[in-house]
Amino acid sequence: MTTLDQLLYGIRQIESGGNYHVVNSIGAVGAYQVMQANIPSWTKKALGYSMTWQQFRDSRSAQDTVARVILGGYYKKYGAAGAASMWFSGQPNPNSRASDGGNTVRQYVNKVLSAAGGGVITSGGGSVGGGTAPVTPTLSADELASQYGLTSALINSSKELKKLFSQAVSGQWSAARFQASLKNTKWWRTQSDSLRKYITTKLTDPATFKQNWNEAQFKANRLAVAVGLGNQILSGGKSTKLLKDAVYYSLALGWSDDRIKDWLGAKASTHGGIMWGEAGEAFDKLHTIAYVNGMRYSSDWYKKQAVGIVSGKSTQEAAEAAIRKAAAARYGAFGEQILAGQNAVDLAAPYIKSVSDLLELPETDVDLFNSHVADAMHKATPLWQFEQQVRSDPLWKKTNNARESMFGVAHQVAKDFGLAY
């Protein structure tokens, strides 16, 4: 049996070869070759708002969502062959010999089903060649993940999430069902607010998500220019992988502007900027381990380590161990925990939260390089004493916390003198 995901893949391959940006000679747009006249009403139905054909051409997610909604309706009513026929001819009869001058309906349907990995129709309307065994969807992991607001790297980071994703794909779950199940997982409950918000917005409010993405992209590009990486938005409005990563880290992981700038800055002097492939992955992992353990290294150090790892002269584990050893020496009171695999930023969580609460700063803007946190981690300052020290910061006097505290003291003094009740 051909699944809806397989059918979508087959339509994409036959219509455009998977090219989301193509517009043919009669004005059909995108991977599924949607006629321009249908785009306003179909996007309204699928997304809740209308798009122009140019906007539709430039939005891969919009094309996938529209195809899933419209073809999905056909699929439920007529099956895979009937849905393919409806897409091609507007009629559900897959055996029709009506032609567009190149293919009959039957020829088109057979091409789609073949590309989808299913059977082809016979003269009697049945299908052959697919058997009854389930066929694994031929969508790539990235394509499937994007339908649910995730990245393949994120899915593969958690056994629980990987299992749920597999169930969602094999069961052709809707985004709504996937999100409901996701919220019941231990993984979801232990993730940051920023990641939960990122996923929820992408699945439920694509217009807001697009606006947030564009704003974050503009900011990240400005930071890239500031550290010497140049404009990362290419001609035609396309952005580089580096910029897309920066936007994802900002929106999904809650990285502050300072952290994004630090990460981009470390890239700036490796190879006119950037290391890709396995070396780039090693570079990013080491940069993250260093950051969450309060360590900073030169871009040359990161490059040397990454090249050593890829060439086999060193290992990722050895480089990370060196970072942890340095961090353990810096934060001596927490050295054993850091060497055992805990990150200094997690050990500093009570300090970070106190600074965030007392100085009324976003928690994502407070890290191990904050002067209060860094000093407390060096000295293993008791939390009560640490909070007293934070309150001595001139910034505290400008907060609502300070005003409320001083008002409370003044009120108590007045009460002691019988002037207030």
Backbone hydrogen bonds, N-H to C=O, Kabsch-Sander energy under -0.5 kcal/mol:
donor,donor_aa,acceptor,acceptor_aa,energy
3,T,1,M,-0.5
7,L,3,T,-2.4
8,L,4,L,-2.7
9,Y,5,D,-2.1
10,G,6,Q,-2.8
11,I,7,L,-2.7
12,R,8,L,-2.3
13,Q,9,Y,-2.5
14,I,10,G,-2.3
15,E,11,I,-2.9
16,S,12,R,-2.4
17,G,12,R,-1.2
17,G,13,Q,-0.7
18,G,12,R,-1.7
19,N,16,S,-0.6
20,Y,18,G,-0.8
22,V,19,N,-0.7
24,N,28,A,-2.2
27,G,24,N,-1.7
29,V,34,V,-2.9
30,G,22,V,-2.8
33,Q,30,G,-1.0
34,V,29,V,-2.3
38,N,35,M,-1.6
39,I,35,M,-0.9
39,I,36,Q,-0.7
42,W,38,N,-2.7
43,T,39,I,-2.6
44,K,40,P,-1.6
45,K,41,S,-2.1
46,A,42,W,-2.6
47,L,43,T,-3.1
48,G,43,T,-0.8
48,G,44,K,-1.2
49,Y,43,T,-0.9
56,F,52,T,-2.4
57,R,53,W,-2.5
58,D,54,Q,-1.6
59,S,56,F,-1.3
60,R,58,D,-0.6
63,Q,59,S,-1.9
64,D,60,R,-2.3
65,T,61,S,-2.4
66,V,62,A,-2.6
67,A,63,Q,-2.4
68,R,64,D,-2.4
69,V,65,T,-2.3
70,I,66,V,-2.9
71,L,67,A,-2.1
72,G,67,A,-0.6
72,G,68,R,-1.0
73,G,69,V,-1.6
74,Y,70,I,-1.8
75,Y,71,L,-3.1
76,K,72,G,-2.3
77,K,73,G,-1.5
78,Y,74,Y,-3.5
79,G,74,Y,-0.5
79,G,75,Y,-2.0
82,G,78,Y,-0.8
83,A,79,G,-2.3
84,A,80,A,-2.3
85,S,81,A,-2.1
86,M,82,G,-2.5
87,W,83,A,-2.3
88,F,84,A,-1.7
89,S,85,S,-3.2
90,G,85,S,-0.7
90,G,86,M,-1.6
91,Q,85,S,-0.7
96,S,93,N,-1.3
100,D,103,N,-1.8
105,V,98,A,-1.9
106,R,96,S,-1.8
108,Y,104,T,-2.6
109,V,105,V,-2.9
110,N,106,R,-2.4
111,K,107,Q,-2.1
112,V,108,Y,-2.4
113,L,109,V,-2.8
114,S,110,N,-2.3
115,A,111,K,-2.5
116,A,112,V,-2.1
117,G,113,L,-0.6
117,G,114,S,-1.0
118,G,113,L,-2.3
120,V,128,V,-2.7
122,T,126,G,-2.7
125,G,122,T,-1.9
128,V,120,V,-2.6
144,L,140,S,-2.4
145,A,141,A,-2.6
146,S,142,D,-2.2
147,Q,143,E,-0.9
147,Q,144,L,-0.6
148,Y,144,L,-0.6
148,Y,145,A,-1.5
149,G,146,S,-1.2
150,L,145,A,-2.2
155,I,151,T,-2.3
156,N,152,S,-2.6
157,S,153,A,-0.5
157,S,154,L,-1.0
158,S,155,I,-1.3
162,K,158,S,-2.6
163,K,159,K,-2.2
164,L,160,E,-2.1
165,F,161,L,-2.6
166,S,162,K,-2.0
167,Q,163,K,-2.0
168,A,164,L,-2.4
169,V,165,F,-2.4
170,S,166,S,-2.5
171,G,167,Q,-2.0
172,Q,169,V,-1.0
173,W,168,A,-2.6
178,F,174,S,-2.4
179,Q,175,A,-2.5
180,A,176,A,-2.2
181,S,177,R,-2.3
182,L,178,F,-2.6
183,K,179,Q,-2.2
184,N,180,A,-0.5
184,N,181,S,-1.0
185,T,182,L,-1.6
189,R,185,T,-1.7
190,T,186,K,-1.3
190,T,187,W,-0.5
191,Q,188,W,-1.3
196,R,192,S,-2.1
197,K,193,D,-2.6
198,Y,194,S,-2.2
199,I,195,L,-2.4
200,T,196,R,-2.5
201,T,197,K,-2.7
202,K,198,Y,-2.1
203,L,199,I,-2.1
204,T,200,T,-2.3
205,D,201,T,-2.4
209,F,205,D,-2.5
210,K,206,P,-2.5
211,Q,207,A,-2.0
212,N,208,T,-2.9
213,W,209,F,-2.6
214,N,210,K,-2.6
215,E,211,Q,-2.3
216,A,212,N,-2.5
217,Q,213,W,-2.7
218,F,214,N,-2.2
219,K,215,E,-2.0
220,A,216,A,-2.8
221,N,217,Q,-2.6
222,R,218,F,-1.9
223,L,219,K,-1.9
224,A,220,A,-2.3
225,V,221,N,-2.2
226,A,222,R,-1.9
227,V,223,L,-1.7
228,G,225,V,-1.1
229,L,224,A,-2.8
230,G,224,A,-0.6
234,L,232,Q,-0.7
234,L,238,K,-3.9
237,G,234,L,-1.4
238,K,235,S,-0.5
240,T,232,Q,-2.0
244,K,240,T,-2.3
245,D,241,K,-2.8
246,A,242,L,-2.0
247,V,243,L,-2.3
248,Y,244,K,-2.4
249,Y,245,D,-2.8
250,S,246,A,-1.9
251,L,247,V,-2.9
252,A,248,Y,-2.6
253,L,248,Y,-1.1
255,W,249,Y,-2.3
256,S,364,T,-0.5
260,I,256,S,-2.5
261,K,257,D,-2.7
262,D,258,D,-2.3
263,W,259,R,-2.5
264,L,260,I,-2.8
265,G,261,K,-2.8
266,A,262,D,-1.7
267,K,263,W,-0.8
267,K,264,L,-0.7
268,A,264,L,-0.9
268,A,265,G,-0.6
270,T,267,K,-1.5
271,H,267,K,-0.6
274,I,271,H,-1.2
279,A,276,W,-0.6
280,G,276,W,-1.7
281,E,277,G,-2.1
282,A,278,E,-2.5
283,F,279,A,-2.7
284,D,280,G,-2.4
285,K,281,E,-2.3
286,L,282,A,-2.4
287,H,283,F,-2.3
288,T,284,D,-2.3
289,I,285,K,-2.5
290,A,286,L,-2.5
291,Y,287,H,-2.4
292,V,288,T,-2.7
293,N,290,A,-0.9
294,G,291,Y,-1.8
295,M,290,A,-3.0
302,Y,298,S,-1.9
303,K,299,S,-2.5
304,K,300,D,-2.6
305,Q,301,W,-2.4
306,A,302,Y,-2.7
307,V,303,K,-2.6
308,G,304,K,-2.1
309,I,305,Q,-2.2
310,V,306,A,-2.3
311,S,307,V,-2.3
312,G,308,G,-0.6
312,G,309,I,-0.7
313,K,308,G,-1.4
314,S,308,G,-1.8
319,A,315,T,-2.0
320,E,316,Q,-2.5
321,A,317,E,-2.4
322,A,318,A,-1.8
323,I,319,A,-1.7
324,R,320,E,-2.6
325,K,321,A,-2.3
326,A,322,A,-1.9
327,A,323,I,-2.4
328,A,324,R,-2.7
329,A,325,K,-1.6
330,R,326,A,-1.8
331,Y,327,A,-2.7
332,G,329,A,-0.6
332,G,330,R,-0.7
334,F,331,Y,-2.1
335,G,332,G,-1.5
338,I,334,F,-2.1
339,L,335,G,-2.6
340,A,336,E,-1.5
341,G,338,I,-1.3
342,Q,337,Q,-2.4
345,V,292,V,-2.5
346,D,343,N,-0.8
347,L,343,N,-1.7
348,A,344,A,-1.9
349,A,346,D,-1.2
351,Y,348,A,-0.5
352,I,348,A,-2.6
353,K,349,A,-2.7
354,S,350,P,-2.0
355,V,351,Y,-2.5
356,S,352,I,-2.5
357,D,353,K,-2.9
358,L,354,S,-3.1
359,L,355,V,-2.4
361,L,356,S,-1.7
365,D,362,P,-2.0
366,V,363,E,-1.3
367,D,365,D,-0.5
370,N,367,D,-1.7
374,A,370,N,-3.1
375,D,371,S,-2.1
376,A,372,H,-2.1
377,M,373,V,-2.5
378,H,374,A,-1.8
379,K,375,D,-1.9
380,A,376,A,-1.7
381,T,376,A,-1.3
386,F,382,P,-2.6
387,E,383,L,-2.5
388,Q,384,W,-1.3
389,Q,385,Q,-2.0
390,V,386,F,-2.3
391,R,387,E,-1.8
392,S,388,Q,-0.6
392,S,389,Q,-0.9
393,D,390,V,-1.7
396,W,393,D,-1.8
397,K,393,D,-0.7
398,K,395,L,-1.1
399,T,396,W,-1.9
402,A,396,W,-0.6
403,R,399,T,-1.9
404,E,400,N,-2.8
405,S,401,N,-2.3
406,M,402,A,-2.9
407,F,403,R,-2.2
408,G,404,E,-2.1
409,V,405,S,-2.0
410,A,406,M,-2.5
411,H,407,F,-2.4
412,Q,408,G,-2.0
413,V,409,V,-2.4
414,A,410,A,-2.3
415,K,411,H,-2.4
416,D,412,Q,-2.6
417,F,413,V,-1.4
418,G,415,K,-1.7
419,L,414,A,-3.4
420,A,414,A,-0.7
